[in-house]
Amino acid sequence: MTVASQKLNAADASTPRTQETAFETVFLEHYPRVYAVLFRLVGDRAEAEDLALETFWKLWERAPAQTDNLGGWLFRVAVRLGYNALRAARRRLHYEESAGRDALTFDEPVDPARAAEQRAERARVRAALRQMPPREAQLLVLRYSGLAYKDIAAALGVAPGSVGALLARAEKDFERLYGRGED
Amino acid sequence: MTHLTENTLRTYLDHELAEAEQALVQDHLAACAACRAELAALETRAAIVKARLAALAPGGAEAPRAASVALAQFKRKEKSTMLQSLFSRRMRPVWAGVTLVAVLAIALSFAPVRALASSFLGLFRVQQVTVLPVDTTSLKALTGHSPLTADIGQMFSDSVKVTRAAQDPKEASSAAEASQLAGFNVRLPADQSAAPQLIVDNGMAFQFKIDRAQAQALIDESGRKDLQLPASVDGAVVAVDVPASVSAGYGTCPKPTKSEDPDRRGSAGRLYADCVMFVQMPSPTVSTPPDLDLAQLAELGLQFSGMTAQQAHDYSQTVDWTSTLVIPIPQNGATYKQVPVDGVTGYLIQRPADDAPEYALVWAKDGMVYAIGGLGADSAKALALANALK
């Protein structure tokens, strides 16, 4: 899967109108995946949505100087916001426990045992990510959100040729930390 | 022969090598058992990590909402300030408490009013109730955990201004005290062996401004692009006032708590099996600008709930929307019948679900709305209670 490069260049954008259209195109193209990356990190729908909008707000506010890989730029912002939120999230553990008890939702039958199991697994995976060096954790989340190496490289500011090595190391570290989460 | 690096092998695994290099690696692997073994180890670990990370992927109810809806929200926020949005999630818990009020408000705000054109401000007051069986398959997206539900919640939390905030419910020790707190004369049934648990809720008032683009985006998203909101709704301010209410609980009833207790969910049928709750309140009111074409909105609303255009039109003719609280009930999940109660005609709604049967008796009289609800199948209790009212 590749994130198409989009130009949102102030120099090309002769009128505010074209600039706005370009922004909308970028938004519509990238929103679902930006949200999905953030959701993996924060595990809360409302928070992931807020952070996704914040990501696009940063784009809207000041178009990045380097504009040839907007996808990379967006994911860089998103994965940092998400990772910081994950790090700050210890106090929010109850959030995960109460997931599914969101405002304005009605009861729907869910298998409580399965839901509890899923919550526990998610908490354990996030705990491992939280303990990893930021770049490794971000790398794993981006890779397993389906980003291609070149987009990962752009988002993390590393050479595309080094993604494989970084990934191999991150996977080793993750497994070690995940294993520690065992009771 | 130089062995392949971990970098190369891991990249090969993801098919991220240039074509020429991919072929070279294949050739090397064919001849080198050590590299094949290392590749196998990398592959196994990658598969495990992938499976673990997959647990974090947003599932059904967590899936992203439509980008177009998010964009509409973004633009609206951009017009105000983005700063506010950062605080918006703090608004959400407030909304949890007023879900029912919001549903009521939607029901009432769809009311078309023939007399409205002549009045400066349309004002509805509930004088009677009726039920509207709806095909819940079309509303499933609105009532389950779904992106759409979250979007609707978001729309409300963004555009609503609370003009009179809800407070924590208060317990009252007697009917006289409850009457004083609520500001109306509380009616209670005579001849009850035990005193009820009386709880006074001060109600709330709020207004919201309709954002046509956002509302339309939601309708589109629900698969009903054929329903187009009229341009005139944009910017219309709808004000809802829900007066104080008094609940009288008979039997073992839940205590008033600000938020629901998650541990108790699902077991209410066992915990409060004998609880019968009698609620009374003066009619809620809804006001809308006079130039809002409510007839049109009502028919759209009915079509949205699954009716054909003709059915919606016919139904809307049978109801005096100025004074009727329409209670939507799921067609397959509940039954209802008209019953004489308290000197008027009310509706007895029953949900015969095997695991958690419920009933509710609803009627309106002299500017007041009454409801008696309970768990279990014994709805005779509700009628007996209603008919013992003084």
Interface residues (C-beta under 8 A of the other chain):
Chain A: E24 F27 L28 E29 Y31 P32 Y35 A36 F39 R40 L41 G43 R45 A46 E47 A48 E49 D50 A52 L53 E54 F56 W57 W60 S98 G100 R101 D102 A103 L104 T105 F106 D107 E108 P112 Q118 E121 R122 V125 R126 L140 V141 Y144 A148 Y149 G161 S162 V163 G164 A165 L167 A168 E171 K172 F174 E175 Y178
Chain B: T5 E6 N7 T8 L9 R10 T11 Y12 L13 D14 E16 L42 R45 A46 I48 V49 K50 R52 L53 A54 A55 L56 A57 P58 A61 E62 P64 R65 A67 S68 A70 L71 Q73 F74 K77 E78 M82 S85 L86 S88 R89 R92 P93 W95 A96 T99 A102 T143 G144 H145 T149 A150 I152 G153 Q154 F156 P262 R265 G266
